[in-house]
Structures are given as structure tokens and as C-alpha cells.
């Protein structure tokens, strides 16, 4: 029976182009998962967009001589183009500066406020002495007062995971210019997190199957929940729809607050754009629907603690109770799928430190599927993983080119040369059926891994079929069977059948090359659909337009099952699927690769 599956993907921040460390956390895993779910017959809604509010946008805009809106427009387009090039099959990739997003954020906030989960509070805010501008908590660093870690941020310590206030840091400095911030009193609105201690704790205790690091981290957060600010003194963000606040132009929602609500607002926008304004409810208010959230480990707090409490508060399900808000009773996440960090030379990818490989550069040089494969089979699924050019070259040359590409090439080439079409299996043998049975069985094994977001195991099992097929061809030696054409045809038919099955198994990981293999096997039409960039008008703000990613994914032919190849279907001699990389690349990297810090 078909299920409704929400794939909620972390929102990339629009203050610059994204690097491969970013897409290893939120991008590729979510797309591999979504493509599998669609192939398995489920109704998928994959949504996200660019996160465009907050002081960092304003700071970067000043550096580039642009207005905040111009900067957001610039990098919204850059990121949208890069994610389209990578083949991320969003049903809607939008942005947080839309009229639709503003309204959904304000409506959800008002429900929280009515249910008593928002508190006004006078607090201490940080400002830059040289500019007078408010400094966001994440732009203040110092020593953690709890564990002593030197690189703690003003909102939380990545070392011990505790929520912090900038004024609590020892020796705080601005990450923007290194100056010591000034702290002044100001009034803000706070999410009353302590009023979710019991409800969030009970909910987390029911989260079977989560990655252990995510669940443990989230449960530790419940032990010390304090009110958390949801407003800030800045002029770039969603306005606060309350009397006494809406007429203060420097009071806006904190960027983290409006960004997580984007999952809901993007779903609502998608429904409005498809002509059925209520269609989003299939994934949000139906208890039978499933929601999976994909991000890097630095976002666990917002997805395993903050977002569930916002949903509970809207629903009236926190410790204070309350009534459901305007969106009805919204579903909480079924799973928070967090990846660890992809590092380089042992350090996090960082634009400011020069440790960075931008997605656009990578795609231009190597194409999308080599990166998708590397992230899937060797990425930071359960632990930090170091990206090296040597390992990338090895995976590309020996696994994609030598194993998979070679299997496709020689199987189709021999059949095209000898038969011109898919031959009939007129002289079968036990070895043929054994290999085909192994390929058929892999659909259950690989599918179970993909369903549980175990991408490394899934890709390894798919490649195990490829290796078995290569061994089968070496053992059977069809090139030596000129005097026994019936047996040769049976071997080639078996090889082509397993190439077809392996191509299906690899489609979620390698959708671009999967389309090519489909066509090499004589197939026509769309096998693995790709996202499209569409220029759209803002639904609520006149004379405003922007690019979105959408796609016609229902039209694709790929299904998660073994399909018998058609005897007599014409074949053409193939071209190599993957070009082998120069071994020297593994030692130096391409010329555009940045110098890595020592």
C-alpha cells in the first residue's frame, strides 16, 4: 500500500555558494532516500529552500556592496542552480523571503502565543561597538563556561551540546571583526522550552530506530531546557505580528525560528502552486504519513528539540496543553536523519579558512554522479569522514569505471556486436539462474537499507551484485563461445538482465548515469527524472519573482523491482559511463582545489 513520505531537507544558508561538505549532510542523502521511496511506490513530498534572514546576510551584503535582498537573490539562484546540477529531486525548493513563508511563520507563532508558550523577557543583547549592529549569537565565540571549550558559540557549545547565552561566554569576541561585544538590555520574545520538558522527553522515549548519536544528543538536551529567544534586534527578518511589536521595525523573528517553520511553509507553497491549496495536509495532518528530516549534526538541536516543541506548542500538546492552531494537528518527525561532518585534512570544510570545495567547481570538473556515489559509499553517515582526492580517485576509477562501467560496456558491446539486440536465453545453465536470483534478492536487501537511511550498506550491497556479474562474465567467457552461439546468447542475456537490475538498484545513487544505461539497453523516455529550475512569481507579493526547483517525477519509469528485459530490443555500442581519472589527481587535486591549512 502506498505511503505518504515527507522528506524535509535542511535549508542551506544564502550568504554564499555551498560546498561539498554541506551537500554531504543535507543534500545527497535526502535525494537518495526520496528517489528510492518514489521507486518503491510511495507518495513523496521533498521540500526545502534557501535560508535568507539574519545578520550574517546583512554582513555579507555589505562586504559585496549589495542590499540584503540583492545578496539573498544572488545566492538563492547560485544554490538553486548547483542543487539542480547535482540532481536533487525537490518537489519544491523555494526560499524564506516569500510572502507565503511570512504568513505561515506568523500564523504558527500566533498559535504558540495563544497557547502560552511564548514569554516576553528583558535580556542582555550583544552589539558591535564599531557599528552599533546587533550581533547574532552564532557570531560570538568564546570559552564555554560549562566544559571549557575555546570555540563555543553564543547559542550553544558544539563540544558539550549545552545551550548558551552570549553573555555567559568567557572572553567573548565577534567572529566578524574580533572585537569584544558590548552587552545591553533589550526586550525579546522567548520560546518557553521548560514547558515542553515532560512532553518532549516522553516523545523522544518512543523514537525507536533513530541513529544512536542523534537520539542521545536530543535526550541530553531535555535535561536542561531553558527559555530560548525567538526574536532579535535587526531589520532583516519576518516581522512579529503582535501589538506593541509590529510597529518596532528593529524587532524581527530570529532566523533559526523562521527557518525551521520553512518545512511547513514550503509544503503549503507547493500545494498552492499545484492548484490544490489543501494538498499539503496529506503529509502533515494524516497520522499515517511519515516525516524524515535530513541535516548535518550541527542542526540536531533545531530538528530534535526546537522543531518538535514548536509543533507541540502549535498543536496544544506541550506541558501546558492548549488548542490546535490554524494548521490542525501537525505530525511530529518520524526520524531525524543527521549525518556527521565531511572533513578535509581533519578539519571541517570552511570558506573562511580556505578549506573548501564548492559544489559548482566539483560538478563542472567531474559531473554529479561521482560526487553522489562518493558521499553515499564513503561519506559521513555515522562518523566524521575525511575527504581526500586519493580516495575519490580510487572510488571513481575502481568502483564506478572498472566495476560498474566496465560491466555495462562489455555486456552491451558483446550483445550489440553479436546480435544487434537483446538475445534470447536459448541454452540456460544453473550459473545463469544463480546470478539472476542474487540480483533479484538484492532488491529486498538494498531496499531495507535505503528505507532505514543506511546508504553505505545499501550502495555496497548494490555493488556486490555488480562484482558478482563481472565474475560471472569472466567465468563464462562468452567471447570464446563462437562455436556455441546458443550458450553465448544465454550468457549475454543473463548479463544484460543483471545489468538492468543493477542499474535499477543504483538509480537512487546514480540517476544521471542510470538514465544513460536505460537508453543503452534500448529503453526510451524518462527513467530517472531530474529537477527543473522554474521562474515563478511570488504568490503574495506583487512584481516579485524567483527561481524554484520542481519536477515531473511521476513520469519516470524507474520502479523498485526486477523487470524482465525484452528479447529483441535493439542495442547500440555504448560509450564509457565514467571516465577514469588521472592517478596524479589523487596526489594534488585539481588546479582549482584550495591550499589546505596545515
N, C-alpha and C positions, 0 to 999 in steps of 0.2 A: 504494500500500500504506500502511495506517495506521501512523503512528509514535507512540511514547510520548514526550511532551514534558513535562518538569518546568519549571514556572515558579516560581522561588524568589524571593520578594519581600522586600526588606529590612524588618526588624522595627521599626515605629515605637515610640519610647520612651514609656512610660506615665507621664510626670511632668507631663502637661498635654495640652490639645487640640492637634491637628495643624493646621498652616496650609497654604495652597495651595502654598507652596514645597516642603513635604515631599512632597505627592502628585504634584507635577510630576516628582519624581525616581523614587520607587518605585511610585506608585500607578497613575496613568493609563497610562503606557507599558506596564506589565506586563499590564494588563487588555486594552488594545487588541491586544497580541500574543496573549494567550490566547484572546480571542474569535475572532480570525482563525484560529488553529490549530484550534480546535474546528470552525469552519465549514468548514475545509479537510479535515475528516475525521480529524484526529489525536486521540489519547487524551491529554488534558491533565490534569495534576495541578498546581494552583496553590495554594501554601501560604505561610503566614506567621502572624504573631500579634503581640501586644504584648510588648515587651522590658521586663521588670519588676524586674530586680535592680539592685543597685549603690547607692552612696552618694547620687547625685542623687535617687533615690526617697525615701530617708530624709530628706534635707534638705527636700524639698518637703512631705513629710508633716508635718514639724514646723511649717512655715510655715502649713499649713492646719489644724493641730490634729487630725490623724488618725494612726492607726497606719500603718506601711508597707503592710500588707496592705489596709487600707481605702483608701488612696490608689491603690494598684495596681488595686483593684476599680473605683474610681470612674472612672479614666481608661481602663481597659480597655473599659468599657461605652461611654464617650463616643466613643472612637476607633472601636470596632466599629460604632456607630450611624452615624457620619459616613462610614465607608467603604462601608457598606451603601447609604446615601443617594447616594453617588457612583456606585454600580452596579458595584463591583469584584467580579468573579465568582470569588471564592475557593472552592476545593473544601473548604478548611478554613482559617479564620483563628482562631487559638487564642491561647495565652499561654505565657509561660515559667515560670509558677509552678504548673505541674501536676505530679502525681506521675509521669506518663508522661515529661515532659521531664527531670525529675531523673534518672530511671533511664537514659534514653538518653545523657545527658551523662556520667554516671558510667561507663557501660559503654564508651563511646568513649574516655574518659580512661584507663581501666584498660588498654585495648589500646595506647594510646600509651605508657603507662608500661612495660608488659611488653616492648615493642619498643625501649625505651631512648631514647625521645625526650622524656622529662621529667627535669629536673635540679633537685634541691634546691639552694638557694643563699642565703647570707646577703647581704642587700642593705640599702639605705637607703630607708626609707619616710617619707612626709610625713604629719604630723599637724597638726591645728589647735591652736595654743596655748590658745585660749579654750575649746574644747570637748573636746579630747582625742580627737576623732574622726579616723579615717584620711581623708585627702583623696585622692580618685581622681586619677590622673594628668591626666585631661582637665579637672579643676577647678583646675589650677595653670597659670598663664600667666607668661611672661617673655620674655626675648630669646634667640633661637636662638643657640647657641654656634657653629653652622656657617655660617649665612648672615646673621645679624644681624637677622632679622625680629623685630619687637617683640611680635607677637601669637602667638608659638609656644606650643603646649600641652605639657603634661608628657609626653605619649605620642608626639607627632610634630609636626613643623612643616609646616603646610599650605602654606607658601611654597616650601620646597625639597624636601619629601616625606620627609625623613630621620626615622627612628625616634629618639626621645629618651628620656632618663630625667629625671624632675623635678629631681633634684639637679644636673643639667648646665646647667639654665637659668640665665641671668644675671638677677639681680633678680627672683626668683620671688615671685609673690603668689597668694593664694587668690582664685578668682573668686567665692567665696561671700560673703566679707566684706572682702576686700582686705588681710588681714593676711599677714605673712611666715610661711610654714610652718616648722615645726621638722622636722628630719630625724633619724630614729632607726634603729638597726639592727634588722632583723627577718628571719626566715627565710621564704622563699617557694618555690613550685614554678615552674619556668620551662620553656617550650617551647624545645627545642634547635633553634632555627631554622638555625644554621650547618650542621646535619646534613641540611639539605634544599637546600643551595646548588646542587649538581650536578643533582639530580633536578628541582627546581623550574625551574631555568634551562633544562634540556632540554625540559620540558613547555611552558614559555612559548614556546620557539622554534618549537613546532608550532601555535601559535594563529593560524591564518590567518583573516582576516575580522573580527578584533576591531576595535573603534574605536581608531584610532591613539593617542589620548591615554591610553586605558586600558592598552594593551599597553606603551607606552613607560614609563609610570609604574611598572608592575609589574616590568618588566625592570630599571629603575634600582634598585628595592628589593633585588634579588638581589645587587647589587654589594657591599652592606654589611649582611648579616644578622647580628644578634646575638640571644642568648637573650632571650626576652620573657616577662615574668611572667604566669602564668595563675592566680595566687591573690592574695588581698588580705586585709587585716585588717579585717573587717566582719562583722556578724551577719545580713546580708540577702543571701542568695545560695544557690547549690547547695552542699551540704556536700561535703567532699573524702573519698572512700571509701578512705583508706589508714590503716594502723595508725600511731599517733603524730600523725595529723592529724584523724581523725574525732572525737576527744574534745576538740578545741580549738574551742569554739563561735565564736570570732572569726576563724577561718580558713575562707574560702569561695572558690569559684571567682570569678575576675574576671568582671565582667558581659559583657565582649566575648567571652570564651571560651565561655560557655554560650549566648550569643545566636546565634552562627553555627551551632552544632550544632542550633539550632531547626529548620532546614530539614529535617533528618533526623527529628527527634522529631515534628514536625508531620505528616510523611508517615506515620510509624508510628501516630500517634494517629488520623489519618484512616482508615487501614486497619482499625484496631481498631473504630472507630465504624461502619464499613460492613459488619462481620461477617466479614471475611476478613483476619486479622492479618498475613498474608504479602503482601497486595496491593501494599504499598509497593515491593516488590522489582522490580516491572515498570519503575519509573522510576529505581531506584538501583543495581541489580546487573546488569541486562541491558545488555551493551555496545552494543546498537543504540539504546538510549534516548538522548535529548538533554536536557541541562540548561542552562537560561538563568537568570541571576541579575540582578535589576534593583535599582538603588540610585542614590543621588546620588554625586557624585565624591569626597566626603569619606569614603566607605566602600570605595574601591577597595582600600586596603591589606588590609582584612579579607576581601575576596572574591577577590582575585587573588593574594594571598600567604598569609595566615593560614589560610583555609578549605582551600585546596588542600593545604597542608602537613599539616593535621590529618587530612585524608582519606588522604594518602600514608602518614602515620605509622600510622593505623589499619590500612591495607592491607599494611603492611610494605614499602612502596615508596620509603622515603626512602633517603638515602645509606648508612645502617646496615643496611638490609634489614629482616627481621622476618617475622612471620606475620600473615595477615589476622585481624582481630578478630571479634567476635561477629556483626557485620552482613555478613560476607563481604567481597568486593572491591567497594568502593563506587566509583561513577563520579565522576570529577572534572568540574568545569564545562566545558561546551562553549563558553559565552561569558559574559563579564561585561559586561552592558549598563549602562554608567554614564552618567547624564545630568550636565550641568553644573548651575549654580545658577540658579534663578529669583530675580531680584533686584527690588528696588523702590527707585527713586531711586538706583540704582547700588550699593545695599548689600544684603547677604543679609537675607532675612526673619529677624527676630529678635524674639521675645516680649519679652525684657528691654529692648530698645532701642525698643520701640513700633512697629517696622516689621513689621506682621503683618496678614494677613487670614485669619481662621480658616475652615476648610472649612465648618463648620456655618453661619456667617453667610452665606457665599457661596451655599450651597445654598438657604438659606431665601429669599434675595433673587432669585436668578437661575436656580435649578434646576441639575441636574448636567451636562446635555449642552453648555451653553455653555462651562463650565469645561473639560470634556473636550476640546472642539474647540479651544479656545484653546491648551491645553497641547500638543495634537497638532500643530497647524499653526504655532504661534508660540512653542513652549516651548524650554527649554534643552537641546536634543538634543545639540548638538556644541559649544556655547559658552554662556557666561552670557548670559541674556536678561532684559531689564528689563520687568517687568510695569507697564503704565500703563493707567489707566481709559480713556483716549482710544483706545488700540489695542484694548482689549477691546470697547468700544462699536462701533468700526469693524468689527471682525471679526463681531460678532453681527449688526449691522444690515445690512451689505452682503453678507456671505457666507452666513450662516445664514438671515436673514429675507428679504432681497431676492432672493438667488440660489436657494438650495435651497427655502426655504419658499414662495416665490412660484411656483416651478416646480410643486411639489406642488399648491398651491392652485388655480392656474388650469387645470392639466391635468385634475384630477379634477372641478373645478367645471363646466367646459365639457362634459365627458363625462356627468356626472350630469344636467346641465340638458337636454342634447340627446338623450341616450339612456337615462339611468337605470341604465346598466350598461356594462361594457366593450364597445365597439363592435367589429364585425368589420372587418378591413382590406380592404374590397372594391375599392378603387381605389388600389393601391400606386404609388409613384413611386421613382426612384433615390435621391432625398434621404432617403426613409424608411429604406432599407436601409443607406445610408451611416452614418446616425446610430446605428442599432441595431448595426452592425458595430463602430463605435467603442466603444460601451458594452460589448459582449462582449469586445473586445480588452483592455479596462481590467482585467478580472479577472486576467489574467496579469501585467500591469504593476504594478498595485496590490498584488497578492499577493506578487510578488517583493520589493517594498519592505518589506512588513509582515514577511515571513519573515526579512528582514535587519535588522529593527528600525529602518528608515528611515521614521519616522512622518510627518515633514514632507512628504517626497516622495510618500508613499502618499496622504495626505489631499489634497494638491494635485492629484494625478492623478485622484482621485475627483471633486473639484470641477470638474475640466476637463470631465468628462462632463456635469455639471450645466450649466455655461456653454454647452456645445455644444447641449444640449437647449433652453435658453432662446432661443438664437439661431435654432434650427430653428423654434420656435413663432412667433417674430417674423417670420421669413421666410415661413412658410407661411400665417400669418394665418387660422386655422380659423374665427375669428369672422366672417369675410367670406364664408364658403362656404355660406351658407344655400341658395343655388340649386344647389349641388353636394354634396348630403349624403353621397354615397359617398366623395368625396375628403375631405370634412371628417372622416368616420369613420376613414378611413385615417390621417389626420394625428393624430387624437386617440388612436387605437390605438397608433401609434408613440410618442407622448409618454408614454402610460401604461406602455408596455413599458420605456422608458428610465427613467421614474420608479422602476419596480420594480427595475431593475438598479442604478440609482444608490443606491437605498435599501439594497440588499444590500452594495454597496461601502462605504457609510458606516456600516453597522451596528456594526463594531468601535469606531468613534469615538463614535457617537450611538445607543447601544442603546435608550434610553428613547423618543426620537422615532421610531426605526426601528419599534418596536412599533406606534406610532400610525399610521405610514404603511402598514404591513402591513394594519391594520384599515380604513383609509380605502380601500384598494384591494380591500376585500371579504374580506380574509383573516380567519380565526378561529384561536383557540388562541395558544400562546406562540411568538412569532417570536424574540425575544432574551430569554433567561431572566435573571432578576435574583437576586442573592444573598438569602438569608433569614437572619434572626437566630434562632437556636435556643438555648434554655436547656438546658444539658446538665449531667449530674453528672460530677465528676471520676472517671475510670476507676480510680483507685488510692487516692484519699484520701476516706474516708467523710464524708458530710454536707458536701460542698463542691461548689458548682455555679458556673457562669459562662456568659456568652453566647459563642457562636461564630458565624461566618459559614459557611454551606454553601449548596448549591443543587442543583436538579434540571436540570442543563444538558443532559443527554442528551435531554430532552424538547423542546428548542427546534427550530424548523423551519428556521432560517436556515442555508443551505448556500452555500459559496463557488462559485457558478455562476449563470449566467443561466437563469432559469426562465420559460418562455413563459406570459404572462398568459392567464387563462381568459376567452374571449369569452362575454359574457352574465352575468358575475358582477356582482351589484348594487353600485352605488356610492351613497354619500351625500355631500352637500355638505360639504366639510371646514371645520374651523376652523383659524385660523393656527397653524402649528407653533411659530414663535418670535415673541414679541412684540418689536417694535422698542424700543430703549432711548432715553431722552431724551438728546439730544446734550449737554446740560449735565452729565450724569453723567460724561462723559469729562473734564470740566474739574475737577470737585470730588470725584468718587467719592461713594458713598452716605454717609448720615449716620453710619453706624457705622464707616466707614473711619477708622483711626487717623491722627493727625497724623504725618507722616513727618519724620524728622530732617533738618536742613539739612546 
